[in-house]
Amino acid sequence: MEYKNILIIKMSSLGDVLHTLPFVAVLRERFPKARLTWLVHPQFGAFVPDPPVVDEVIYFDKVKFNKMGICDKWSYFREMRALLHSKRFDLVIDMQGLFKSAVLAAISGCDNRIGYCEMREGSGFVSKAITGPHAKDHVIERYLDVARYLGCRAEEIRFPMPDLQKEWLAVQQKTDAVRSPYVVLVPGARWETKKWPAENFAALAAMILADGKHAVLAGGPEDVPLGAEIARQAPGTVDLTGKTSLRELGALIQHCDAYISGDTGPLFIAAAMKRPLVALYGPTRPDRTGPYGSNDATILTAPVPCAGCLKKHCDTWICMKSITPETVFAEYKKKVK
């Protein structure tokens, strides 16, 4: 069946948005004349593809919404409903599979609604879950099963990325370190259990500096104290945490010699850009949500029996501590001259 006006709902997080890019790439190939619209939270929309891949972006501002009173929330929903109805979508694809995305799919005005295999929080009652042969595989393949259901050819993993020339020029104004070989280290993560200890990052940064390359810390505003502590422990480290936009962070990663972090959103920017990377995994499972589609990614999984527990909090947290700076540096050295 041919569709003319398709809504993709994938609102968060940064990593999840990036995991959806191969899906939207093949969807565009299958429906070259269709209008593709993406519904996303503003803070995660930086890497939603530009035209001609995605024609329009609609933002649902969750931060603003959560601060509203009841009356204002209802007003915001009515405005969103009117906007979605005005688009006259003939297919809605819920790639989030949560209550919040189900509500927006339900008020879209479109009766033809599908989603990927893991439709949680009641979202499966609103959109039809598409379960394909890769339901137990990496999340990118689970998303691509939806594309295959729609008749897309999904033989190659491709990430349509924006042009970041303007952002690269801005990054060069922030530090001279990027004018010579440098390594990007991102110490933050949304879960406390995903974070590698600050002292380990500092030890690794010191090794990189001694090896003749710049160590550049990056991350969001919430990572500023962590970046400052690592830079204090490893003098000479360049600290850009909280000093770049998401697209500027993308440009910083795009031109680096190597990238190192735990399981966090910028890791998937590095994977999408095919940069040499070392990823550190403890509580999460790289086979399900790790770097994918890149031949230059090394994944170090914590050598403990409880690895992959999926706990956001842990009273006996040992997994990330068990990955040593020496081990990470040895893997890094295999990727750079």
C-alpha positions in Angstrom: 0.0 0.0 0.0 1.1 3.5 -0.7 1.0 6.3 1.9 1.1 10.0 1.3 1.4 11.5 4.7 3.2 9.6 7.5 3.7 10.6 11.2 6.6 9.1 13.1 6.4 9.4 16.9 9.8 9.1 18.6 10.1 11.7 21.2 13.1 10.6 23.4 15.9 9.9 24.2 18.9 11.0 22.2 20.1 7.4 21.8 16.6 6.2 20.9 16.2 8.9 18.3 19.5 8.0 16.7 18.5 4.3 16.7 15.5 5.3 14.7 17.5 6.9 11.9 18.1 3.7 9.8 14.4 3.1 10.0 13.5 6.5 8.6 16.2 6.2 5.9 14.6 3.1 4.4 11.1 4.5 4.9 12.0 7.4 2.8 13.4 5.1 0.0 10.1 3.1 0.1 7.9 6.1 0.0 9.9 8.8 -1.9 6.9 11.0 -2.6 5.3 10.8 0.9 5.4 13.6 3.4 7.3 12.4 6.5 6.7 14.2 9.8 8.5 13.4 13.0 7.1 14.2 16.5 9.9 14.6 19.1 10.7 16.4 22.3 12.7 19.6 21.6 15.8 18.6 23.6 16.2 15.4 21.5 15.4 16.8 18.1 18.9 17.9 17.0 19.6 14.8 14.9 16.2 14.3 13.3 17.2 14.3 9.6 16.8 17.4 7.6 14.8 17.5 4.3 14.5 15.6 2.0 14.6 12.7 4.5 12.1 14.2 7.0 9.9 17.0 5.7 8.6 18.5 9.0 9.3 18.2 12.7 6.6 18.7 15.3 7.7 19.3 18.9 6.0 18.2 22.0 7.6 20.2 24.8 7.6 17.8 27.8 9.5 20.1 30.1 7.1 22.9 29.5 4.1 20.6 29.7 5.2 19.2 33.1 5.4 22.7 34.6 1.8 23.6 33.5 -1.3 23.6 35.6 -4.2 21.2 34.8 -6.1 23.8 32.7 -3.0 24.7 30.7 -2.2 21.1 30.1 -5.7 20.5 28.6 -5.2 23.6 26.5 -1.8 22.3 25.2 -3.4 18.9 24.4 -6.2 20.6 22.5 -3.8 22.6 20.5 -1.7 19.6 19.7 -4.8 17.6 18.7 -5.9 20.4 16.4 -2.4 20.6 14.8 -2.2 16.8 14.3 -5.7 16.6 12.8 -4.9 19.4 10.4 -2.1 17.3 8.9 -4.4 14.5 7.8 -2.0 11.7 8.3 -2.8 8.4 6.6 -0.3 6.4 8.7 1.0 6.9 12.2 4.0 4.9 13.4 4.6 4.9 17.2 8.3 4.0 17.6 8.3 4.9 21.3 5.8 2.4 22.5 4.9 4.2 25.8 1.8 5.8 27.3 2.9 9.3 26.3 3.3 8.3 22.6 0.1 6.3 22.7 -1.8 9.4 23.8 -0.4 11.4 20.9 -1.1 8.6 18.4 -4.7 8.4 19.7 -5.3 12.1 19.2 -3.7 12.3 15.8 -6.9 11.8 13.9 -5.5 8.8 12.0 -7.1 5.4 12.5 -4.2 3.5 10.8 -1.7 3.2 13.6 1.2 0.8 14.1 4.2 0.4 16.4 7.2 -1.7 17.0 7.2 -5.0 18.8 7.6 -3.7 22.4 4.5 -1.7 22.9 4.4 -0.9 26.7 2.2 1.0 29.1 -1.0 0.2 27.2 0.3 1.6 23.9 -0.4 -1.7 22.2 -4.2 -1.0 22.6 -3.8 2.1 20.5 -1.3 1.0 17.8 -0.8 -2.4 16.3 2.5 -3.9 17.4 4.5 -5.2 14.5 6.6 -8.2 15.6 9.1 -9.5 13.0 11.9 -12.0 12.9 14.3 -9.7 14.9 12.1 -9.3 18.0 14.9 -10.7 20.2 17.7 -8.8 18.4 19.2 -5.3 18.5 16.7 -2.4 18.8 17.7 -1.1 15.4 16.6 -4.4 13.9 13.4 -4.4 15.9 12.6 -1.0 14.4 13.6 -2.2 10.9 11.1 -5.0 11.2 8.4 -2.3 11.1 10.0 -1.0 7.9 10.0 -4.5 6.4 6.3 -4.9 7.3 5.7 -1.8 5.2 7.6 -3.2 2.2 11.0 -1.5 2.8 14.3 -3.1 1.9 16.4 -3.0 5.0 19.7 -4.6 4.0 22.1 -1.9 5.0 22.3 0.1 8.2 22.6 3.8 7.3 22.3 6.9 9.5 21.2 10.1 7.7 23.1 12.8 9.6 22.8 16.6 9.3 25.4 18.9 7.8 27.5 20.2 10.7 29.9 22.5 9.0 28.5 25.6 10.9 28.8 23.7 14.2 32.4 22.6 13.5 33.4 26.2 12.9 31.8 27.1 16.3 33.7 24.2 18.1 37.0 25.4 16.7 36.3 28.8 18.3 35.9 27.1 21.7 39.3 25.4 21.9 42.5 25.1 19.8 42.8 21.4 20.9 40.6 20.3 18.0 43.2 21.6 15.5 45.4 18.6 16.3 44.6 14.9 17.1 42.1 14.6 20.0 40.0 12.0 21.8 36.5 12.7 23.0 35.6 11.4 26.5 31.9 11.7 27.6 31.7 10.8 31.3 28.0 11.4 32.0 25.0 9.1 31.7 21.3 9.3 32.6 21.6 6.3 34.9 24.0 6.6 37.8 24.9 2.9 37.3 26.1 3.5 33.7 28.7 6.0 34.8 32.4 5.0 34.8 34.1 6.5 38.0 35.6 10.0 37.6 39.0 8.8 38.8 39.0 6.2 36.0 38.2 8.8 33.4 41.0 11.0 34.9 43.5 8.2 34.7 42.5 7.4 31.1 42.8 11.1 30.2 46.3 11.3 31.7 47.3 8.2 29.6 45.9 9.8 26.4 47.8 13.1 27.1 51.0 11.2 27.8 50.5 9.5 24.4 50.6 12.8 22.6 46.9 13.5 22.0 44.4 15.9 23.5 41.8 14.5 25.8 38.5 16.5 25.4 35.7 16.1 27.9 32.1 16.7 26.6 28.6 16.4 27.7 25.5 18.4 28.8 25.0 21.0 31.5 24.3 18.3 34.1 27.8 16.9 33.5 29.6 20.1 34.4 30.6 19.2 38.0 31.8 15.7 36.8 33.8 17.2 34.0 35.4 19.8 36.3 36.4 17.0 38.8 38.0 14.9 36.0 39.9 17.9 34.6 41.1 18.7 38.1 42.5 15.2 38.5 44.0 15.2 35.0 45.7 18.6 34.3 45.9 19.4 30.7 42.5 17.9 29.9 40.2 20.2 27.8 36.8 20.4 29.5 33.9 21.3 27.2 31.1 19.8 29.3 28.1 22.0 29.1 29.8 24.3 26.6 28.4 22.9 23.3 25.0 22.4 21.8 24.0 18.9 20.8 24.9 19.6 17.1 28.2 21.1 18.2 28.9 18.0 20.2 28.1 16.0 17.0 30.7 18.1 15.1 33.2 17.6 17.9 32.7 13.8 17.7 32.7 13.8 13.9 36.3 15.1 13.7 37.8 13.2 16.6 40.5 10.5 16.4 38.5 8.3 18.8 35.6 8.4 21.2 35.2 6.7 24.6 32.2 6.6 27.0 29.7 4.5 28.7 26.2 3.8 27.5 25.0 7.3 26.8 23.4 9.3 23.9 26.6 10.7 22.4 28.0 7.2 22.0 25.4 6.6 19.3 26.4 9.8 17.5 29.9 8.3 17.4 28.6 5.0 16.1 26.4 6.7 13.5 29.4 8.7 12.3 31.5 5.5 12.1 34.1 7.0 14.4 36.6 4.6 16.2 35.1 4.1 19.6 35.4 2.2 22.9 32.1 1.7 24.7 31.9 0.7 28.4 28.9 -1.4 29.5 27.8 -2.5 32.9 24.1 -2.6 33.8 22.9 -2.4 30.2 23.0 -5.0 27.4 25.0 -4.1 24.3 23.5 -6.9 22.3 20.1 -5.1 22.6 21.1 -1.4 22.6 24.8 -1.1 22.0 26.6 0.6 19.1 25.4 -1.0 15.8 26.2 -0.7 12.2 29.8 0.3 12.7 32.9 -1.9 12.1 35.1 0.3 14.3 33.3 -0.1 17.6 34.8 -2.0 20.6 32.5 -2.9 23.4 34.0 -3.6 26.9 31.4 -5.4 29.1 32.1 -5.4 32.8 33.7 -8.7 33.8 31.2 -9.4 36.6 28.3 -12.0 36.7 25.7 -9.3 37.3 26.5 -7.3 34.1 23.3 -6.6 32.1 21.1 -6.4 35.2 19.3 -3.3 33.9 19.2 -1.7 37.3 19.2 2.1 37.4 20.2 2.0 41.1 22.4 -0.6 42.9 23.5 -1.0 46.5 26.4 -3.3 45.5 27.5 -1.4 42.4 30.7 -3.0 41.1 30.2 -3.5 37.4 31.6 -0.2 35.9 34.3 0.0 38.6 35.6 -3.4 37.3 36.6 -2.0 33.9 40.1 -0.6 34.4 41.6 2.5 32.7 44.5 0.3 31.5 42.1 -2.1 29.8 40.3 0.8 28.1 43.6 2.5 27.0 44.8 -0.8 25.5 41.7 -1.1 23.4 41.9 2.6 22.4 45.5 2.1 21.3 44.4 -0.6 18.8 42.4 2.0 17.0 44.8 4.9 16.8 48.4 5.3 15.6 
